[in-house]
C-alpha cells in the first residue's frame, strides 16, 4: 500500500487543491490510501423501490423512480426554498431544497427518469423529501453495481464544499477506477489461505460498495483482522526487541531495608495478591533486563505499599527511587502514606512539586545528585532538566494516563542505565484494551482488597427522594461520619438540566445550617491555595460535608468519610463513577454510595447505574464501560504511548478477534523472530511502515 500512500489526494478526479485541503483538515485524508481507509459508519439497503402511495413520514429512508413535472420557488434570501413536484405516474410528492438552490435548480431536467433517495417527512399534510439524493436512472445503471449504500461521516465544513456522504462515495468510486484493480496485498498468501480471508482489493471494494450483507461481513472481518493483527505484531515485536536491547540494573540483593520493613514495620498482613505481585516484580528486578511493568489494582487494593516495597529493593542495591504523581494533592498523599509506613526507618524521603520553595528545591536537587536523598516523590517537577540523580534505579508512575508520553520519557532518560519502570493505575483496564494499549508491558494485577474492608453499599434514588437522603446524611454525621457530595458542573447550564454545584451548595447549606453542620466547597476553578484549605478543613474534620466537582476523583484519602452522594449520576461515565465511589470505604465502618438521578434517563444511563448498584468489581465495571461507550471515550487512550487509531475494529466488540490476532502474531514470531524469511517479507515491510509513522515510545511505558 506504500505506493498508494504516495499519491496526493488532490490529483484524484473530483478533488483538486481546494477540496484536498478540506479533506486533509477534516478527515486527515492526504493520499489515495487514506481515502480508501475512510470506512462507512452505516449502510442502507438500496434494493427496495417504493411507490409514492406506500411512503409514510415515519419511514427512515425510501427510494422511488419517477419524473419531475414542475418547479417552484418560495420565500426570499435566507428563507428561500426550491420545490420540485415529483411523480411516479400514479401519485405525487414534493422534493424540497433550502440550500444550494442555485446549484441544484439548473441541474434538474424535465422528462428524465430519476432515482430519488431520502428521508420522508410531512409538511402541510403533504409527504416531502428534504434535500434528497437525486440520480438519473441511466447513470445509476452504469455505476458500480451495489445493493447496500454506504454512508460516511462528514462535517458541516465538508458539506458546505459539496463533500457530503454521496460525494465521498463518488470519490471512492473514482479511486477504484483509477487504480483499475492494482491494490497491493498487505498479508502473506499463507495467512490468507489458512484463515480463508478474501484479498485486500476485494475487501476494500466490498466495504465501500457491498453487493450483499454476506460479502460485506467477509470484507469487514478481513479488514478488522488485519488491523488488529498488525497492532499486536508490532507490540509483540517491540516487546521482544526491548528484552534483547535494554539491559537493566541487576537488583540481586534483598537486604536490610526490605527485610527490616517486612519483618518489623509492616502494619498488616499482605494479601495473597500483593505477595504474588511483589514476587513478579522481584523476578524482573533481578533478571538483568529493564523492567517495564503495569500494576493494575482497584481503589484501595494497596498499590502504594507494593510500590514502596519495590523502592526498598532499589535502596538495598544502592540505587535511588522516585514516584511521580499527576497532582500535588496525590503526591502529598503518597508522601504522607509512605512516611507513616517508614517512620521507624532511617530513609531520606522528600517531596518535590511546583509549590516547593526555592531554598528547599535547591537542597533537594543537590542531595539527589549526591545520592544522599534516597526516595523522591513529586509531580511533573521531577522531569525538569535541573533534577539529576546519582543512580536512579526505579521509577514509579502513578495514574500514568495523566502524563504525556514525552514527559515520562524525560524521567526514564535521567540515568545512564535505564531505570526499572513500574506504572500504577487505579483504573482497571479491560483485558482487550490492556492488550492493545499496554501489550508491550508485563501486567500485574492486585485483584484482592485488604482484610477488614467492607464492600461499599451502592443504591440508586430519584430526585424526589432528596429529603430522605438528607435525613440519612444527618444520621451518618451524628454517628461521627463525613460525606462527599459530587456535582457534574459548577454553575447552571441552559442546555443541560443537571444539578449544579453552586445551587447544590446553597440547598445543602439551607438544610444543614440549622444543625450547625459545616460544609466545604471545592471545584477546579478555585485558586490552588483556597482549594487546598477547603480540602484540609474536610480532611481534618473541621467540616462534615464536602460539596465538590470531580476534582476529588483522584487523590483524597479521608478514612472517616463513609458516604458518597453523586448528583445527576446520568452525567458520569462508569469508570468515573467507580473512581468517585472509591473515595469512601477506606475506614472500618460500613460505607455508602448514593446515586441520584432524574426520572428521565436514557437506557445507556440506566445500564450504567444498574452496573454500579450490582457490583463493586472494578474490572467488571471497566469491561461494561468498554461495551457501552467504546474505547474512544476511555480517558488517556491518546496518551498511552501506543495510541493506535483503529479505523474499523472496535475493542468493545472485537475482543475475541483481538485475542485470535494476537495468538497468530505470537506464533509467527515464535517461528521467525526477525521476520526474515521470504514468506514473511510482506509482514516485515508493513511493520516498517507502521513504525515509521509512530515514535517508538514503547520502551518507556
Beta strands, then each sheet from edge to edge (+ up, - down):
strand 1: 42-45
strand 2: 62-74
strand 3: 81-87
strand 4: 92-97
strand 5: 114-118
strand 6: 120-123
strand 7: 126-130
strand 8: 133-136
strand 9: 148-151
strand 10: 292-297
strand 11: 320-324
strand 12: 349-352
strand 13: 375-378
strand 14: 392-398
strand 15: 420-425
strand 16: 442-446
strand 17: 457-462
strand 18: 482-486
strand 19: 519-522
strand 20: 545-548
strand 21: 561-566
strand 22: 592-597
sheet 1: 1+ 9-
sheet 2: 6+ 7- 4- 3+ 2- 5+ 8-
sheet 3: 12+ 13+ 11+ 14+ 15+ 10+ 16+
sheet 4: 17+ 22+ 21+ 18+ 20+ 19+
end
